[in-house]
Amino acid sequence: MERIFDNTEHAFALKNNAELQKAYFLFKMISSNTLVKIGTSLTNFAIKTKLPVKGLIKSTVFDHFCGGVTEEDCLKVVDKMYTKGVSSVLDYSVEGKETQEQFDHALEMTLRTIDFAKKRQAIPFAVFKPTGVGRFYLFEKKGENKAFTADEQKEWNRIVERFDIICKTAFEMDVLLLIDAEESWMQDAADELVLDMMRKYNREKCIVFNTAQTYRWDRLDFVKKVHQIGLEEGFHTGFKVVRGAYMEKERARAAEKGYKSPICATKEETDKTFDSTMTYIVQNINNKMALFAGTHNEESSYLLMKLMKENNINQKDARLWFGQLYGMSDNISYNLSHHQYNVAKYLPFGPVYDVVPYLIRRAQENTSVAGQTNRELDLLEKELKRRKK
């Protein structure tokens, strides 16, 4: 397999020299675990005490990892990326809300992104988080098979209604829909809801995609189980396959409560689970499956390219997508698009302060993933030197 991800000319074609320097400075800061911890504490303190830090956040991490405050703000980025064949997934990245008004607003925003996607070839997917449309506590309680109070049952029914409204709208507008995964102790209830949505809306093709976080050692079996249900009941199954985003929290809770951690013991195990899950889906792509491979891992990306070739899958097959986050791994995204593969960037948006939890996770992820930040820095430095010559 040709090693395409070292080509920095394609990777950074949309960035001018000043933008490259700014990105280099940002990743240099993120490379320090100490600075990330201090920055996280200071940011949270500043927001709580209403210090005027909005402009600083926006001009640094927000502008690098987010498309804008509103979906309209994102259009400039969407159109710019699409000139190089990279599509967008608009992601309303507001987290940690608790009121029905906030959940209804998230519903409204998700429906707007579906409408946005319907009108624009550059936006093939919409996305939402289960806890964006309902309280975490109810997902957790439902997953534990504990009885709801009468008020909780009404609230849960409203969550189901929001799920259905979103999925039905995506189905009617023919927009692919990714549903994110979250912490394991709320995920069972979310998985059941997504399965019901697949039953209703994936009859003709895959519209609704669940997410498998493969740092969980049980996810390959889960994917196989859902696929089997789909085959028996006559609907398509789609999965966004990722490594995962809540590892430290998962391990800490398992240790505190004394149960076996759902997280793979080593990174090598996680890599193996990711690759095996991805391989299973590709090998069953003609058996009513679809894949959105969300990865910043170059070796997994090469493996997927190899699997596509071995299984005679065209680069532009609509059932198979590569995905990365905006602001990260441009060397993967833009080199894949240069070689005619389907590739999309998650493009978060939302009010600056409301998106801070997402931004903190991105900074922590870059610090904790071995080699990720150094790889970004090396590529940026390589491109700056190439331009200087």
Secondary structure per residue as TSV (DSSP state, phi and psi in degrees):
chain	resnum	aa	ss	phi	psi
A	1	M	-	360.0	127.1
A	2	E	-	-60.9	134.2
A	3	R	-	-86.4	95.7
A	4	I	-	-95.8	-12.7
A	5	F	T	-83.2	0.5
A	6	D	T	-89.1	-4.5
A	7	N	-	-78.3	100.5
A	8	T	H	-81.2	-20.4
A	9	E	H	-63.8	-44.0
A	10	H	H	-71.5	-41.1
A	11	A	H	-59.1	-40.3
A	12	F	T	-117.0	26.2
A	13	A	T	-59.9	-28.4
A	14	L	T	-88.9	-4.5
A	15	K	-	-103.3	132.9
A	16	N	-	-82.6	176.7
A	17	N	H	-61.4	-39.2
A	18	A	H	-65.1	-39.3
A	19	E	H	-68.0	-36.1
A	20	L	H	-63.9	-44.1
A	21	Q	H	-62.5	-41.4
A	22	K	H	-64.1	-42.7
A	23	A	H	-64.2	-40.6
A	24	Y	H	-62.0	-44.2
A	25	F	H	-62.2	-43.5
A	26	L	H	-63.4	-46.8
A	27	F	H	-68.4	-28.5
A	28	K	H	-63.8	-41.9
A	29	M	H	-65.8	-44.6
A	30	I	H	-66.4	-24.9
A	31	S	T	-66.1	-16.5
A	32	S	-	-95.4	114.0
A	33	N	H	-60.0	-37.6
A	34	T	H	-64.0	-45.4
A	35	L	H	-65.0	-37.6
A	36	V	H	-64.0	-43.7
A	37	K	H	-63.9	-44.5
A	38	I	H	-64.7	-45.1
A	39	G	H	-62.0	-39.3
A	40	T	H	-63.0	-47.4
A	41	S	H	-62.8	-44.1
A	42	L	H	-66.2	-39.7
A	43	T	H	-63.8	-47.9
A	44	N	H	-61.9	-40.3
A	45	F	H	-64.4	-44.6
A	46	A	H	-62.5	-39.8
A	47	I	H	-68.8	-43.3
A	48	K	H	-62.7	-37.7
A	49	T	T	-93.6	7.7
A	50	K	T	60.7	35.0
A	51	L	-	-72.5	147.8
A	52	P	S	-79.0	74.9
A	53	V	-	-110.4	4.3
A	54	K	H	-57.5	-44.4
A	55	G	H	-63.5	-39.3
A	56	L	H	-66.3	-45.3
A	57	I	H	-61.5	-44.9
A	58	K	I	-64.6	-39.1
A	59	S	I	-79.9	-7.7
A	60	T	I	-114.6	-98.5
A	61	V	I	-65.6	-35.5
A	62	F	I	-63.2	-51.1
A	63	D	H	-64.1	-28.3
A	64	H	H	-78.3	-39.2
A	65	F	H	-105.0	-6.0
A	66	C	-	-126.4	155.6
A	67	G	-	-87.7	-21.6
A	68	G	B	157.9	-174.1
A	69	V	S	-84.1	-37.8
A	70	T	S	-119.7	168.8
A	71	E	H	-65.0	-31.9
A	72	E	H	-64.5	-38.4
A	73	D	H	-57.0	-33.7
A	74	C	H	-73.0	-19.0
A	75	L	H	-59.3	-36.7
A	76	K	H	-60.9	-43.9
A	77	V	H	-68.7	-44.0
A	78	V	H	-55.9	-50.9
A	79	D	H	-66.0	-37.7
A	80	K	H	-64.7	-46.9
A	81	M	H	-63.9	-35.8
A	82	Y	H	-70.8	-18.8
A	83	T	T	-63.5	-21.8
A	84	K	T	-106.8	13.8
A	85	G	T	82.6	9.3
A	86	V	-	-97.5	120.7
A	87	S	E	-83.5	174.7
A	88	S	E	-127.7	149.9
A	89	V	E	-120.9	104.3
A	90	L	E	-71.4	124.5
A	91	D	E	-124.6	106.5
A	92	Y	E	-73.1	97.7
A	93	S	-	-96.1	44.1
A	94	V	-	-93.3	127.7
A	95	E	-	-125.4	165.7
A	96	G	-	72.7	26.2
A	97	K	-	-88.1	159.7
A	98	E	-	-133.9	-14.4
A	99	T	S	-100.9	157.2
A	100	Q	H	-64.2	-34.2
A	101	E	H	-63.5	-40.7
A	102	Q	H	-67.1	-39.1
A	103	F	H	-67.7	-38.2
A	104	D	H	-66.2	-35.1
A	105	H	H	-66.7	-41.0
A	106	A	H	-63.1	-38.8
A	107	L	H	-58.6	-48.7
A	108	E	H	-59.7	-42.9
A	109	M	H	-65.7	-39.0
A	110	T	H	-65.4	-41.5
A	111	L	H	-63.2	-35.9
A	112	R	H	-66.4	-38.0
A	113	T	H	-69.0	-32.5
A	114	I	H	-65.1	-43.9
A	115	D	H	-62.1	-41.2
A	116	F	H	-58.1	-45.8
A	117	A	H	-65.7	-38.4
A	118	K	H	-57.9	-35.2
A	119	K	T	-90.2	-4.5
A	120	R	-	-136.1	120.8
A	121	Q	T	-61.9	-27.0
A	122	A	T	-73.1	-8.8
A	123	I	-	-124.2	85.9
A	124	P	-	-81.0	-16.8
A	125	F	E	-126.1	152.4
A	126	A	E	-116.1	167.8
A	127	V	E	-153.5	150.2
A	128	F	E	-153.3	161.3
A	129	K	-	-100.2	137.4
A	130	P	G	-51.4	-45.2
A	131	T	G	-78.3	1.8
A	132	G	G	-74.3	-21.6
A	133	V	S	-119.0	12.3
A	134	G	S	-174.8	159.4
A	135	R	-	-68.8	136.3
A	136	F	H	-53.5	-43.3
A	137	Y	H	-56.2	-39.1
A	138	L	H	-71.1	-38.2
A	139	F	H	-61.0	-43.0
A	140	E	H	-63.3	-47.4
A	141	K	H	-65.3	-40.5
A	142	K	H	-62.9	-42.9
A	143	G	H	-64.9	-27.0
A	144	E	T	-88.4	3.9
A	145	N	T	58.2	34.7
A	146	K	-	-90.7	144.5
A	147	A	-	-69.0	137.1
A	148	F	-	-82.2	151.0
A	149	T	-	-71.8	170.3
A	150	A	H	-59.9	-41.7
A	151	D	H	-68.0	-39.3
A	152	E	H	-65.2	-37.1
A	153	Q	H	-63.8	-40.4
A	154	K	H	-62.0	-42.2
A	155	E	H	-65.9	-40.8
A	156	W	H	-64.3	-41.0
A	157	N	H	-58.5	-35.3
A	158	R	H	-69.1	-36.1
A	159	I	H	-61.8	-47.3
A	160	V	H	-59.1	-40.7
A	161	E	H	-63.2	-42.7
A	162	R	H	-63.4	-44.4
A	163	F	H	-54.1	-48.0
A	164	D	H	-67.5	-39.3
A	165	I	H	-60.6	-44.9
A	166	I	H	-64.4	-48.9
A	167	C	H	-67.6	-39.4
A	168	K	H	-64.1	-40.8
A	169	T	H	-63.7	-43.6
A	170	A	H	-61.5	-41.8
A	171	F	H	-61.7	-47.9
A	172	E	H	-67.2	-31.5
A	173	M	H	-93.5	-1.2
A	174	D	T	58.1	46.1
A	175	V	-	-112.6	128.3
A	176	L	E	-67.0	142.0
A	177	L	E	-128.5	119.2
A	178	L	E	-96.7	130.8
A	179	I	E	-113.3	116.3
A	180	D	-	-68.5	155.5
A	181	A	-	-99.3	154.6
A	182	E	-	-132.1	-150.0
A	183	E	-	-64.6	147.6
A	184	S	H	-61.7	-31.1
A	185	W	H	-80.0	-2.8
A	186	M	H	-115.7	-6.8
A	187	Q	H	-73.5	-30.2
A	188	D	H	-58.0	-44.7
A	189	A	H	-65.8	-40.6
A	190	A	H	-63.9	-41.6
A	191	D	H	-60.9	-40.2
A	192	E	H	-64.8	-40.3
A	193	L	H	-64.1	-45.3
A	194	V	H	-63.4	-38.8
A	195	L	H	-59.8	-42.2
A	196	D	H	-63.3	-37.7
A	197	M	H	-67.3	-37.6
A	198	M	H	-62.4	-42.7
A	199	R	H	-56.7	-40.0
A	200	K	H	-81.5	-38.7
A	201	Y	H	-117.2	-1.0
A	202	N	-	-109.3	29.6
A	203	R	S	-68.9	-43.6
A	204	E	S	-92.0	-36.4
A	205	K	S	-160.1	176.7
A	206	C	-	-83.6	113.1
A	207	I	-	-104.6	-48.7
A	208	V	E	-94.0	126.4
A	209	F	E	-114.1	129.2
A	210	N	E	-85.9	173.7
A	211	T	E	-120.5	132.4
A	212	A	E	-110.2	114.0
A	213	Q	E	-89.0	106.0
A	214	T	T	-85.9	8.8
A	215	Y	T	-76.4	-6.7
A	216	R	B	-87.2	128.9
A	217	W	T	-74.1	-10.0
A	218	D	T	-98.8	2.9
A	219	R	H	-75.2	-30.8
A	220	L	H	-63.5	-44.7
A	221	D	H	-62.1	-37.2
A	222	F	H	-63.1	-46.0
A	223	V	H	-60.8	-44.6
A	224	K	H	-61.8	-40.6
A	225	K	H	-63.5	-46.2
A	226	V	H	-64.3	-40.8
A	227	H	H	-60.5	-42.9
A	228	Q	H	-62.9	-41.5
A	229	I	H	-60.7	-42.6
A	230	G	H	-60.6	-43.0
A	231	L	H	-64.5	-41.9
A	232	E	H	-68.3	-34.3
A	233	E	H	-102.1	-5.4
A	234	G	T	83.1	39.9
A	235	F	-	-134.5	161.6
A	236	H	-	-84.6	148.9
A	237	T	E	-121.4	128.8
A	238	G	E	-121.8	143.4
A	239	F	E	-136.6	133.8
A	240	K	E	-87.6	122.3
A	241	V	E	-106.3	122.8
A	242	V	E	-133.7	169.9
A	243	R	-	-80.5	-47.5
A	244	G	-	139.7	164.0
A	245	A	S	-131.0	4.0
A	246	Y	-	-131.2	33.1
A	247	M	H	-59.5	-51.4
A	248	E	H	-61.6	-42.4
A	249	K	H	-64.0	-40.6
A	250	E	H	-62.7	-48.3
A	251	R	H	-66.2	-39.2
A	252	A	H	-64.2	-42.5
A	253	R	H	-67.5	-41.0
A	254	A	H	-61.3	-42.2
A	255	A	H	-66.7	-41.0
A	256	E	H	-66.0	-39.9
A	257	K	H	-97.9	-4.4
A	258	G	T	75.6	33.0
A	259	Y	-	-117.6	164.6
A	260	K	-	-64.0	131.4
A	261	S	-	-63.0	135.6
A	262	P	S	-77.4	-2.8
A	263	I	B	-93.1	140.2
A	264	C	-	-55.3	145.6
A	265	A	S	-67.3	-31.9
A	266	T	S	-134.8	163.2
A	267	K	H	-63.4	-35.6
A	268	E	H	-61.4	-39.0
A	269	E	H	-65.0	-41.6
A	270	T	H	-61.6	-45.4
A	271	D	H	-59.1	-41.6
A	272	K	H	-65.8	-42.3
A	273	T	H	-64.8	-43.0
A	274	F	H	-59.1	-52.1
A	275	D	H	-64.2	-38.1
A	276	S	H	-68.0	-39.9
A	277	T	H	-65.7	-45.6
A	278	M	H	-61.1	-43.2
A	279	T	H	-61.6	-43.5
A	280	Y	H	-58.4	-44.7
A	281	I	H	-66.9	-44.8
A	282	V	H	-60.4	-42.5
A	283	Q	H	-69.6	-14.6
A	284	N	T	-114.5	19.5
A	285	I	T	-61.2	-31.1
A	286	N	T	-89.7	8.5
A	287	N	T	-117.8	46.0
A	288	K	T	64.9	45.2
A	289	M	E	-128.7	160.4
A	290	A	E	-145.5	152.6
A	291	L	E	-134.6	132.7
A	292	F	E	-117.1	105.5
A	293	A	E	-90.3	99.6
A	294	G	E	-90.2	99.6
A	295	T	-	-150.4	143.5
A	296	H	-	-104.7	8.6
A	297	N	-	-89.1	119.9
A	298	E	H	-67.5	-39.0
A	299	E	H	-67.1	-38.5
A	300	S	H	-66.3	-35.2
A	301	S	H	-66.8	-42.2
A	302	Y	H	-62.6	-39.0
A	303	L	H	-61.5	-43.1
A	304	L	H	-64.4	-40.7
A	305	M	H	-58.9	-42.8
A	306	K	H	-65.0	-43.8
A	307	L	H	-62.6	-39.5
A	308	M	H	-62.0	-42.5
A	309	K	H	-65.3	-44.7
A	310	E	H	-64.1	-30.8
A	311	N	T	-102.2	14.7
A	312	N	T	54.8	44.0
A	313	I	-	-100.4	122.3
A	314	N	-	-64.0	145.8
A	315	Q	T	-56.3	-30.6
A	316	K	T	-99.3	16.5
A	317	D	-	-60.7	122.8
A	318	A	T	-67.3	-10.9
A	319	R	T	-88.4	-0.5
A	320	L	E	-139.4	121.8
A	321	W	E	-131.5	145.6
A	322	F	E	-95.3	148.0
A	323	G	E	-144.6	141.0
A	324	Q	E	-135.9	168.0
A	325	L	E	-85.0	143.3
A	326	Y	T	-60.3	134.4
A	327	G	T	93.0	-1.9
A	328	M	S	-136.7	148.5
A	329	S	-	52.7	44.1
A	330	D	H	-62.0	-27.1
A	331	N	H	-64.4	-29.8
A	332	I	H	-78.9	-52.0
A	333	S	H	-59.1	-52.9
A	334	Y	H	-77.9	-27.1
A	335	N	H	-75.0	-34.1
A	336	L	H	-63.7	-46.6
A	337	S	H	-64.6	-34.9
A	338	H	H	-61.4	-30.6
A	339	H	T	-98.0	20.4
A	340	Q	T	72.5	22.6
A	341	Y	-	-86.9	154.3
A	342	N	-	-72.8	121.4
A	343	V	E	-143.5	139.4
A	344	A	E	-136.3	143.6
A	345	K	E	-101.4	131.9
A	346	Y	E	-66.8	122.5
A	347	L	E	-117.9	92.4
A	348	P	E	-69.3	149.9
A	349	F	E	-151.3	164.2
A	350	G	S	148.5	170.1
A	351	P	-	-54.6	139.8
A	352	V	T	-52.3	-53.3
A	353	Y	G	-65.4	-34.9
A	354	D	G	-69.3	-23.6
A	355	V	G	-90.7	-5.6
A	356	V	H	-54.7	-43.7
A	357	P	H	-56.2	-39.2
A	358	Y	H	-63.6	-45.1
A	359	L	H	-64.0	-38.1
A	360	I	H	-63.5	-41.4
A	361	R	H	-61.7	-39.8
A	362	R	H	-63.4	-44.1
A	363	A	H	-63.4	-44.1
A	364	Q	H	-66.0	-37.3
A	365	E	H	-63.4	-44.5
A	366	N	H	-65.1	-32.0
A	367	T	H	-73.9	-38.6
A	368	S	H	-84.6	-28.3
A	369	V	S	-77.2	116.3
A	370	A	T	-58.2	123.3
A	371	G	T	86.1	-14.2
A	372	Q	H	-61.5	-53.2
A	373	T	H	-68.4	-40.0
A	374	N	H	-61.7	-37.0
A	375	R	H	-63.9	-44.5
A	376	E	H	-59.3	-45.3
A	377	L	H	-63.6	-43.0
A	378	D	H	-62.0	-42.1
A	379	L	H	-68.1	-42.2
A	380	L	H	-62.6	-43.8
A	381	E	H	-63.3	-41.4
A	382	K	H	-61.0	-42.2
A	383	E	H	-70.9	-37.7
A	384	L	H	-62.7	-41.5
A	385	K	H	-67.2	-39.4
A	386	R	H	-61.2	-42.1
A	387	R	H	-69.2	-36.2
A	388	K	H	-63.1	-38.5
A	389	K	-	-66.3	360.0
